[in-house]
Structures are given as C-alpha cells and as structure tokens.
Amino acid sequence: MPTIITPTTVLFTQNKWQINTTIVCAVAAEKSGTWVVVEQTPFHPVSHIWPDHPADRGELIYQAVSYAVSDCVVGAIEIATQQLYIGNDIPVKRDTEGWAFVVVHYIASALTISSGAEVTLVVDKAYQQGLSLGHSGGHLSSLALNKVLHSDFWRKDPSRRDELNHYDFHSYAQEKSIVTENCSTDHYRLGKTLRKRGLNSAEMVAALTQITLKINQQLAQWIQLSTSIVMRREGDSLTDSRYWQCDLGIEGIVEIPCGGTHANSLAEYKMLTVKFEVISDQELIMITTAVPA
C-alpha cells in the first residue's frame, strides 16, 4: 500500500526531542548521502525563504543503527508525481494545492531505506535549546531597540509600528538575521529610504552608546519578569502558522509570527545584552547575547 503524502507534523514547539517510532514517507538518494522524509519529526528545518534559524542536529536510528542527521531542510512533494524538491529547488509557494511541504533530514552516507519503514528520531536537545535562547533573545532585543528609538530618533511618523506600538525600525532596516547558540545577530541598513521615512540615522549612530545602555536596561527589566514564552500554533503541520508570545508585564502580551524554536520562559535567561558594530554610516549590526540561567 503506497504511503500517503501529507505535510510533516512538527513537534519542535512542544518540548519533544525524541520520537521513538515514525514512518518514512519518502527517500531521495544522491552520491553524497540520503534525504529522508517522515510523517512527524522533532527536528526544526532551516527555511529556504528566510534561513535565519539553523537546522537542528541529531540522530536517525534505523534497525538499531544510528545515523547522524547533519542537515535538515524544508522540502515539498508534488503529490501527483511523488517528486521531492528540496530547499531552493522548491518551485511553488506554501499551501499550493497538490503539494505537501515536508521536513527533509539529511544523512551524509548511503542509507538503504524505503517508504513505510519505521525509524526513531532524536534531536540534540542542548544545541536546540541554545538556538532557542538566541532566537527569543533576538525578538526581545528588537522590541527593546524599537522602544528606545521611538521618541528621540524619528522626525516623522512612519506608518509601520511593532507589536508594542513603537515605530518599527527593526523591520524597516533589517536586511538579514542569523541565529546561533545563545546569540542573535541582526544586520541593518540605514539607507536613504529609511531617512526619507523619518529616521535621524546620523544622530542614532552618534548616540549608540546611550542607546545600548537603555536597551540593556530594558532587557534586564523584562527578564526579571520570569514570565512564560508560548508558541501559539494554528496546527501541527509544517505549513501551519506559528506565533511567538511573551507576557511583558505592564506592556502586555506581545505576539510575533515566527517559525523557529524558542525559550519557554524569561526565567531561562540569567542575562540578555546587546552590542552594536558600525560597519559604515549606512550599515549597522546588533549582536544579542544570552547568558543561560
């Protein structure tokens, strides 16, 4: 009986790091290794659209033999043909009719396995938790940055505001972000378009020492709340929307669309701080560093 192809059920937002039995749905072999798709997984895949959050690491166990999962990516299967497309080769958008978006696990060796086989999946929990602290820390620092800039560095009222109703410098200026263990790095461009929207970018760069101090003071206040971080899910499939929620006390519960893995509580941070690197008068990097509790 052929395996029914459906979007992968993902468990990486539910504090599950191991699945003892899951069914293989598709396999693609190549010279350097084997790509494996399963019905459900605790692994977080790197996105081909916004690859800020790295793939989880871990193991796939088949017939009592353990194989290292050295990469994990988003894939898509055309249901009519059963053809698997991986990463940047995916030719359609999410939720296109007749396609299933899936998590694809990479084994860097030849693996003789077929659809219908049962495997065990184990995520490197410590590595995933380090990424989770870094990613949640990046959300918090971006909110703090927007708050600090809101009153003193805009000469106009830009149309876009963040989830705390502050002018959204972060989304206007961000060019890329990179999550690593206990760290998040945001690259900002302070170009002509942003200045036309009303940002006093030269004054901002000149005041970075004071801005850094205020951001770190705000982050310290927030993590002292020790409130929960929740991933609100609209379903358990890879393609279902997920939202990062955090209670920031008197500022209320903030919710940000996000597909990554995250800390479970502000109490997981002993310290959360930022520093800036000025690349040029138009390029700025903010590095957020988390110290686990």
Secondary structure, 3 states (H helix, E strand, C coil): CCCCCCCCEECCCCCCCEEEEEEEEEEEEECCEEEEEECEECCCCECCCCCCCCCCCEEEEECCEEEEEEEEEEEEEECCCCEEEEHHHCCCCCCCCCEEEEEEEEECCCCCCCCCCEEEEEECHHHHHHHHHHHHHHHHHHHHHHHHHHCCCECCCCCCECCCCCECHHHHHEEEEEEECCEEEEEEECCHHHHHHCECHHHHHHCHHHHHHHHHHHHHHHHCCCCEEEEEECCCECCCCEEEEEECHHHCEEEEECCCCCCCEHHHEEEEEEEEEEEECCEEEEEEEEEEC
